[in-house]
Amino acid sequence: MQLIPHQDSPRHIRLNEADNVAVIVNDGGVPAGARFEDGLVALEPIPQSHKVALADLATGQPVIRYGQVIGYALEPIARGSWVREAQLRMPSAPPLDSLPMADAVPARLEPLQGYSFEGYRNADGSVGTRNILGITTTVQCVAGVLEHAVARIRSELLPRYPNVDDVVALTHSNGCGVAITAKDAYIPIRTVRNLARNPNLGGEALVIGLGCEKLQAEQVMHEDDASVDLSEPWLYRLQESTTGFGEMIEQIMALAETRLRKLDRRRRETVPASELILGMQCGGSDAFSGITANPALGFASDLLIRAGATVMFSEVTEVRDAIYMLTARAETPEVAQALVREMDWYDRYLARGAADRSANTTPGNKKGGLSNIVEKSLGSIVKSGSSAINGVLGPGERYNRKGLIYCATPASDFVCGTLQLAAGMNLHVFTTGRGTPYGLAMAPVVKVSTRTELAERWPDLIDIDAGRIAAGRASVEELGWELFHYYLDVASGRTRTWAERHRLHNDIVLFNPAPVT
């Protein structure tokens, strides 16, 4: 990365020697006539995070960022000009039948030993970073009653059990009014089941049902599952009530108190860093995402992989245009083929709705300097670091091995977070350039800003400022190590993220590609 260093002068960042565009660093952008240290002169005002042409670009010439083609010039673009979205033709998505398959597998990184955190060891061997009572549901019909019960549990019961962090209602919109046996209906069903198995719930999740719904409790909890404790009562159906609402609340509270007693006896113990299951995501991305925050996450991801942990990255439409860079890194041809399988499934899913991956980018992404989904994808995959990709999970599947895992999800923040929780994530990190107060109830969310301006404007929402990289006040490696230690502190409960302190919790949102009846 080449950074023009002086903070009071026009500055731009060029990431790769092959790039013929660079990103403007200065807060507020640069005016026409601004002269950069390398002699480049801005021909017009260019906003922060947007691209400036480093050379004259002819019509049809590739526009290159990250050393990769992000578009083709639709008209001549002069050196020093603002490179706008409307001036670029977006490349086609890479064909899935001619990708490099596990032909550039990175060498195994040197093990990183001696790091640990304080977590809650579960009966199935997994480890939680929080000690939460989860109460899941089989159908949306019970959500109102359960939310009322949870409010009373928090106010009346939880204070008696100080070692329990929270009680969380896992409400959702599935379970009835849907084609429960349709081709893709297994995705939301296994998601609901695996949410209840998340390590932060300690195997003590309860189920509240209605009674007449299509999704039955036995599909959510399986008798032979070591990750949940079914030795004591775990299910209540509202239609069993003979006296109405008050009885429903009493029954739910009684079930909850039994589990709260068990959870309250749990204590943190020292566990190796290899027990961490980190989920990575970005939202409200901008052109700095692939310069500051995501590279720092990638470096920290490599550290965690070296320590034996599990790291997940996701968002199909935000890796689709860079998939050739991932299949080459796959540990085996089978892992590479699994990546192709998930890309192909999602291509066909989008095609059913007469859409494609270009529908991903938002007005905020574009205002933040991202011209199209190709550019966004190249910045998104940087989160995955440089390790070999060890496995692939379909939507709603649970992790089954350690290492770097691609967890196939939509790019929607809430759907992605839900599916990563179902995959077993016990800690979440979320990068943002435009800003979002996103949070999850079931796992701590570490919020990382791509720009210092956002961190200064939202000091009580942003946990880590990665904009220091663009300002030259920290290197990617330094911030990566900072994140690594911060993850362990948050996992241990020594540090609470801003989202935790404010109780900022977005809804669980299931991915249901099956028909609604």
N, C-alpha and C positions, 0 to 999 in steps of 0.2 A: 504494500500500500504506500503510495507516494502522497505525502501531506505537505502542502505549503504552510510553513510553521508559524508565521507571525500572526497573533490573534487580532491585531489592529489593522491588518492589511487584507486585501481580497484573497480568499483561500479556496482551493478546490482539492478534491481527493480523486486520484486515479488509482484504481485497484490492481490493474494488470498492465504490463508494458504494451500489450496488444490493444488496449482500449483506445478508441478514438473519441470518447466522451469522458467527462469527469463530473463530479457532483459538487455543487456549491455548498460550502460549509458555513459561511457567515450568517449569523442571525439577521433576518431581514433581507438576506440576499445581497447582491451587488448591483450598483448602478451602471448605466451605459458609460463606457469609457474607463471602467475600472481595469487597472493593469495588475496582472498576477506576477508573482516573482519569476515565473518561467518565461515572461514576455508576452503571454496571451493577453489580449485586450477584449473585454466584453463589448459586443456591438450593440447591446440593448440591456435593459434591466433584466436580471435573472433571479428568481426567488431562491431562497435557501432550499436545499435538497433536490433542486432540479438540475438538469444536465446542460453542460456547455460543450460545444463542439471543439475538439482539440485540433482538428484539421478540416480542410474543405472536404465536404462529402458530396459526391455526385449522385444524381438520381439512380436508384437501384443499388447503390453501394451499401454493404452491411454496416450497421451501427453496432459497435462492439462495447460491451461492459462485462466485467468479470472474466474477460478473455473469451467471451461467448457472444454469438450473434443474438441481439435482442430485437432486431427489426431491420428493415431495408428502407432507405431514404426514398420518399415519394417525390421529392423535389430537391434541388440543390440546397445544401445547408452550408453557410459560410463559417469558417473558423471564427470562434468567439461568439457564435449565435446560441440562443436558447433553443435546445432541441426539444420540440413539443411532441406530444402524443399524436396529434393529427398529421405530423410529418412522417410517421413511420408506418410501414406495412408489417403486420405481425407475422412471424414465421409460422409455418404449419407445425402441429405437434409431432414429435419424433415418432415414426412408425414403430409399432411394438414387435414386429416380426424380424427386425434386423438390428437389435440392440447388442452391445457388448455384454457378454454373460460371464461374470466372475473371472474376467481376464486381467484385472488390475487390483487384485486383493491386497490391501495394505498388510504389511508385516505386523505381527502381533507386538503391541506396545509393551515396554518394560513394566512389570507389575509394580504397583504402588501400594506399599504395605504400611501398617501402623496407624491407620485412620479408622475412627469409630464414631458412633453416635449413641445416644441413650434412647432406646425404643421399647415397645411393648411386644414381647415374644408371644405369638399365637400358637394354639394347639397344633395347627397344621405346619408349623415351622416358619410361616411368614412373620413379618415384623411390621407393626404399625408405628407411625410417627405421632398419632393422636389416639386417644382412648374415647371413642364415641359410641353412643347407643344409636343404631340405625333402625328405623322402623319403615319397612318397605310396604308397597301396596300391590294388589293385583289388578286394580282398575281405578280410573279417575273418579268414579262415583263416591269413593270414600275420602277423597282428599280434604274436603271441608271439615269433616268430623275429626280426621287425624290431626289436621293443623290446630284445631281447637284443643285437642288432647295434648299435643306437644307443647303448646303455650303454657298449659297448666303444669305439665311435667317439669318444664324449665323453671317455673316460678315456685312450685310447691315441693317437688321431689329433688331436683338436681342439687339444691344447696345442701342437702343431707349427705351427698356423695361427692366430696371435694376432689376425688381422684378421677372423676369422669369429666371429660372436657366439654361435652355437649350432647344433646339429643337432636337427631336430624330426621325429618320426614322425607323419605325417598318417593315423593309423589310423581306421577307421570300421566300421560294422556292415553296410554295403551290399555289393553285388557278386554275391551268390549267395543262393539261398533266397528270392529275391524275384521278383515278376512284372516282369521287366526291360523288357517291352514294353507294360506296362499304361499306361493313359491318363496318369497323373501321374508315371510313373517317370522322366521326363526331369528332374524337379527334383533328386533326389539325384545323378543322373549329371552334370548340368552343374555342380552344386556341387562335386563331387570334381574335375572338370576345372579349374574356376576357382580353387579353393584352390591348386592347383599353379602358378597364374599370378599369385599374389599378389606385389606389388612387393617385399615384404621377402624373397622367396626368390631374387631376382636372375636369374630365368630359368633357374636351374640345378637344378630339382627332378628327382629320380629317381623311378622307379616300380618297386615290388616287387609281383609277382603270384604266383599259384599255378600257373595253367596251364589248369585246366579250368573256371574260373568263368564266369559269364554276362557280367559286365562285363569287357571286354577292354581291354588297355592302349591300343590305338589309339583307344578312345573317351575316354580320359583325356588323351592327348597327340595333337595334330593336327600333321601334317608341315608345314603351311603357316602355322603360328602363330608370329608374331614374338616373342611373349612368353615362349617357352621355347626353349632351345638343345638341339636334337636332333642336332647335328653329331658328337657323341661318344656312346659307349654310354650309354643312359639307362634300360634295362630289364633286370630279372632275374626269371625265374620259378623258384620253388623246385622245381618238378617237373623242372627241367633238371638238378638235382643227381644225381650218380651215386654219391656216397659218404656223403650224409647231412648232418646238422646242421652239423658243423664246416665242411664245404665251403660251405654256404649262408652262414654268417657271413663266411667269407673273401671270397666273391664280393661280398657287399654292401659290405664294408669297402673292397674294391679299387675298386668303382664310386664309393663316397663319397670316397675320397682323390683321385681324379681331379677331382671337382668342388670339393673343398676347396682344391686348388691354385689353381683359377681364381678362386674367391671370395676367397681370401686376397690376391690381387693388386689387389682393388678398394679404392678409397679414397673417403672422404667428400669431397664438393665443395659449394661454396655454391650453393644453388638457391633460387628465389623461394618465398615462402610459398604460392604458388598450387599447388605440387606436393603439398601436404598433402591426404590423403584421410582425414578424421576420421569415425569411426563413433561415434554417441552411443546410450547405452542406460541404462535405470534398472532396479534390482532391489532387492527389499526396500524398496519405496517406503512412504512415510508421508505425512501431511498436510503436512509441511514440504517435500516434494519440489517442489511447485509454488509454494513461497514463496521458497526459498533456492537450492538447487542447480540446479534446472532453469531458472529465470530467468537465472542466471549463465551457464549453458551456452548459453542462447539469445542472450544479449548477445555472448558469445565467438563463437558461430556467425555472427552478423551481421558481426563483425570479419573472420572468415575469408572469408566470401563477398565482402566488400569487397576483400580481398586476392587474390581470384581462385581460392580453394581450392575443394575439394569437401567438402561436409558431408552426412552421411547420418543420417537418423533412421528409426525402424522400429516394430515391434511393433503388428500390425494390431489386436488386441483392445484396445490401449491408445490407439488413435486413433479407433476406430469410432464412439464416441458423440460425438466432436467433429469428425467428418469434414466437417460443413458449414462449419467455420472454416478447413479446409484447402483444399477445392475452390474456395472463394472466392478464396484466395491463389494458386491455380495460375497459372503464367505464361501458359498458353494453354488454350482449351477442351479441346484434346487431352490435356494433362497432367491436367486435372480429370477427364476421362473415364477416364484410366488409373488414377487414384486410386479411382474408383467401381468399375472392373473388379476391382481387388485386394480391395476390401471385399466385393464380391459373391461373388467366388470363395471367400473365407474364410467368409462367412456360410453358403454351401452346404456347405463342408467341415465346419464345426461341426455343421450340421444332420444330416449323415450319421451323426454320433455322438450324436445326440439331445442336443446341447449348444448353448449360445449364448455370447455374449461375457461374460455374467455369471459364467461359470466361472473367469474370470481371477483375481479377487481372492483373496488368501490370508488365513489367520488372522493372519499378521504385518501385512499391510496394514491389516486392521481394527483390530488392537490399536494400530496407529500412527495411527488416526483417520480412515481412509478408509472411508466408509460403503458404497460400491458402485463399480462400474466406471465409472460416469459421472463421479463425482468424481475418480477416479484418472486417467481419460483427459484431463480438463481440465488437470490438473497435468502430465501426461506431455507433451502437445504443446507446452508452454512451451519445451521444449528447442529447438524449431525456430526460435526467434527471430521476427523480423518480416519476413524477406526473402520474395520470391516463391519459390514452389516450382517448380523448373526441370525436374524429370524424375522418373520413377517406374521402379523396377526390380522385376521379379517375383522370387520366391525362387530364389536360385542364380545370377541374372544378374550380369554384370560391368558396372561403371560404363562409360559411353560419353560422358560430358560432365562439365563442371565445374558448380559451383553447388550449390544446395540440392536434395538428392535424397531422395525417399521410397523406402526400400528395404523392400519388403513382406516381413515375417518373422513367425513366431510370437513371442509375448512371452517364451517360455522363454529364460532368460539364455544358456544354452549353445547352443541352436539359433540364436538371434538373432546371437550373436557369431560363430558359424560362417558364417552366411550373409553377414554384413557382411565377414568376411575373404574370402569368395568374390567379393564385389562389388568388392574391391580395396582395402579399408581398410588403411592403413599406420600408423594410430594410433587408439587406442580410449579413450573416456572413459565412466565408469560411475558413476552417482549412486546412493547408497543411504541409506536412513533407518534401517532396522532393522539393517543391517550384513551383509556377506557378504565372504568372502576371495577372491572370483572373480578369475580371471586367464586370460590366453591366452598360448600359447607363441609364436605367430607375429607378435604385435604387442604393443607396450607398452600397458598398461592404466592410465590415470590414474583413481584412485578418489577420489570427492568425496562427503563426508558432508553430509547435510541438516541435521544437528544437531551442535553443539559437544560435547555430552555423548558422542556416539559417537566423535568425533575424539580426545577426551581419553582415552577408554577403550581405543581401538585406535590408539595413536599410531604403531605400526609396520605398519599396514595402510592407513590413510587418508592420502592425499597432500595433499588440499586440504579445509579446513574451511569449508563454506559456511554453517554455523550462525551465523557472525559477522554475517550479514545480519539474522537475526531478533533478535540481541542489539543491533543498532544500531552494531556496531563496523566495519561495511563496507557499502557500497552494492552493489546489483546491478552497476552499471557498474564499480566498482572491482574487484570480484571477477571480472567478465568480462574485464577487461584482464589481471588476474593469471593467469587461465586461459590466455588467448591467448599470453602470454609463456612460460608453463609448457609449453604444447604445443610451442612451437618449441624450447625447451631439451631436452625429452624426445626430440623427433624428431631432434635433432642428436646425441643420445648424451651430452650434457653432464650430464643428470640421468637417473637410473634410478628408476623407480617402485618402490614397496614390493613390488608383485607380482613385478617383475623380480628384485629383490634376493633375495627368498625363493624364486624359481622356483615360484610358485603358478600352475599351468597346469591349467585344466579341460579335459576331453576335447572333441574335435571331435564334435559331435552333428548328424548329417544330418537334414534334414526330409524324411521319406519318406511322402507320403500314399497311395502305391500299395500294393497288397496284398502280404503276405508269404505265400509258398507253403508 
